[in-house]
Amino acid sequence: MDLHPEPSAGYPSLGGACKAIERIMAERLAVGIKRADSVTYENEFVRARRTGCELIARGTFNITSTDSTGSRDIGGSLADGLSGAGWVDIPRYTADGPDGSIFGMRSRETVCIIRGSWDGGDDSDSTYVPSPEWEFVAHCAPQEPGDSV
């Protein structure tokens, strides 16, 4: 078993990788994507500042009368879309909780950290109705030593 698979996705520039991520986010999340380039952000997993693109998607869960929780696995759909495009998971860049998740994916030369957040509810209050709003923010930058494993 290959513990650190190599991605098949490769891009001639960071801009090309950001464009691919933007397209996959738009397809999988079915909302408009706000993109900014040359954004500095903190990669908290390696405690380093990076500069790259930032992609922001906002939407609402489709909650029906028969499903009071809505489908909260949109991050899984996004990760599946990236995997299908040849990106690989960075296991140490993954965390999940009731109010969101974070995961890292990499192409041959780019690393993206994608954070999803939403209202996970209040277990202590059975009358609390969580907001259906969610947000996914992707930060992508050139891969550096230590990013891939």
C-alpha positions as CSV (number, residue, x, y, z in Angstrom):
1,M,0.0,0.0,0.0
2,D,1.4,3.4,-1.0
3,L,1.2,5.6,2.1
4,H,2.0,8.7,0.0
5,P,0.5,8.4,-3.4
6,E,1.7,10.8,-6.1
7,P,-0.9,13.1,-7.7
8,S,-1.5,12.9,-11.4
9,A,-2.8,16.5,-11.6
10,G,-0.2,19.0,-12.7
11,Y,-0.4,22.6,-13.8
12,P,2.1,24.9,-15.6
13,S,1.4,27.7,-13.1
14,L,-0.3,28.4,-9.7
15,G,-2.9,30.4,-11.7
16,G,-3.7,27.2,-13.7
17,A,-4.1,25.2,-10.4
18,C,-6.3,27.9,-8.9
19,K,-8.5,28.0,-12.0
20,A,-8.9,24.2,-11.8
21,I,-9.8,24.4,-8.1
22,E,-12.3,27.2,-8.8
23,R,-14.0,25.1,-11.5
24,I,-14.2,22.0,-9.3
25,M,-15.6,24.1,-6.4
26,A,-18.2,25.7,-8.6
27,E,-19.3,22.3,-10.0
28,R,-19.4,20.5,-6.7
29,L,-20.8,23.3,-4.5
30,A,-23.2,24.7,-7.2
31,V,-22.5,28.3,-6.2
32,G,-20.5,31.2,-7.4
33,I,-16.9,31.4,-6.3
34,K,-15.1,34.6,-5.2
35,R,-11.4,34.4,-6.2
36,A,-8.5,36.6,-5.1
37,D,-4.9,36.1,-6.1
38,S,-1.7,37.1,-4.2
39,V,-3.4,36.5,-0.8
40,T,-1.1,35.8,2.2
41,Y,-2.5,33.2,4.6
42,E,-1.2,31.0,7.5
43,N,-0.7,27.3,6.9
44,E,-1.3,26.4,10.5
45,F,-0.2,22.8,9.9
46,V,3.4,23.8,9.3
47,R,3.2,27.2,10.9
48,A,4.3,29.1,7.8
49,R,3.0,32.0,5.8
50,R,2.1,31.3,2.2
51,T,1.0,33.5,-0.7
52,G,-1.4,32.2,-3.3
53,C,-5.0,32.3,-4.3
54,E,-8.0,32.4,-2.1
55,L,-11.4,30.9,-3.2
56,I,-14.5,31.5,-1.2
57,A,-17.9,29.7,-1.7
58,R,-21.0,30.5,0.3
59,G,-24.3,28.7,0.2
60,T,-27.1,27.1,2.2
61,F,-27.9,23.5,2.9
62,N,-31.0,22.1,1.3
63,I,-33.0,21.2,4.3
64,T,-36.4,19.7,3.7
65,S,-39.3,18.9,6.0
66,T,-38.3,15.2,6.0
67,D,-34.6,15.9,6.7
68,S,-34.1,18.4,9.5
69,T,-30.3,18.2,9.3
70,G,-29.8,18.7,5.5
71,S,-26.9,17.2,3.6
72,R,-23.8,18.3,5.5
73,D,-21.3,16.2,3.4
74,I,-20.6,18.9,0.8
75,G,-16.9,18.8,1.8
76,G,-16.8,15.2,0.9
77,S,-18.2,15.9,-2.5
78,L,-15.6,18.6,-3.0
79,A,-12.8,16.3,-1.9
80,D,-14.1,13.6,-4.3
81,G,-14.1,16.1,-7.1
82,L,-10.5,17.0,-6.5
83,S,-9.5,13.3,-6.2
84,G,-11.2,12.6,-9.4
85,A,-9.2,15.3,-11.1
86,G,-5.9,13.8,-9.9
87,W,-5.3,15.6,-6.6
88,V,-4.3,13.5,-3.6
89,D,-5.2,13.9,0.1
90,I,-2.7,15.2,2.7
91,P,-3.9,13.2,5.7
92,R,-2.1,15.3,8.3
93,Y,-4.0,18.4,7.0
94,T,-7.4,16.9,7.9
95,A,-9.7,17.6,10.9
96,D,-13.5,17.4,11.4
97,G,-15.8,18.8,13.9
98,P,-19.5,19.6,14.4
99,D,-19.1,23.1,13.1
100,G,-16.8,22.4,10.1
101,S,-13.9,20.6,8.6
102,I,-10.5,21.2,7.1
103,F,-8.6,19.1,4.6
104,G,-5.6,19.5,2.4
105,M,-5.1,18.3,-1.2
106,R,-2.1,18.5,-3.5
107,S,-1.3,18.4,-7.2
108,R,2.3,17.8,-8.3
109,E,3.3,21.4,-7.5
110,T,0.4,23.0,-5.6
111,V,-1.0,22.5,-2.1
112,C,-4.6,23.6,-1.2
113,I,-6.0,23.8,2.3
114,I,-9.8,23.9,2.2
115,R,-11.8,24.9,5.3
116,G,-15.6,24.4,5.6
117,S,-17.6,26.0,8.3
118,W,-21.3,25.8,9.3
119,D,-23.6,26.0,12.3
120,G,-23.3,22.5,13.9
121,G,-26.2,23.2,16.3
122,D,-26.4,23.1,20.1
123,D,-26.6,19.6,21.7
124,S,-27.7,21.2,25.0
125,D,-30.8,22.9,23.4
126,S,-33.3,20.6,21.6
127,T,-35.2,23.7,20.4
128,Y,-32.2,25.3,18.7
129,V,-32.5,25.4,14.9
130,P,-29.0,25.7,13.2
131,S,-28.5,28.1,10.4
132,P,-28.5,26.4,7.0
133,E,-25.6,28.7,5.8
134,W,-22.1,27.3,5.0
135,E,-18.8,28.6,3.7
136,F,-15.8,26.9,2.1
137,V,-12.5,28.8,1.8
138,A,-9.6,27.3,-0.2
139,H,-6.1,28.7,0.0
140,C,-3.7,27.4,-2.6
141,A,0.0,28.0,-2.9
142,P,3.1,26.4,-4.5
143,Q,4.1,23.2,-2.7
144,E,7.1,23.5,-0.4
145,P,9.2,20.9,1.4
146,G,7.2,19.3,4.2
147,D,3.8,20.0,2.7
148,S,3.2,16.7,1.1
149,V,3.4,14.1,3.9
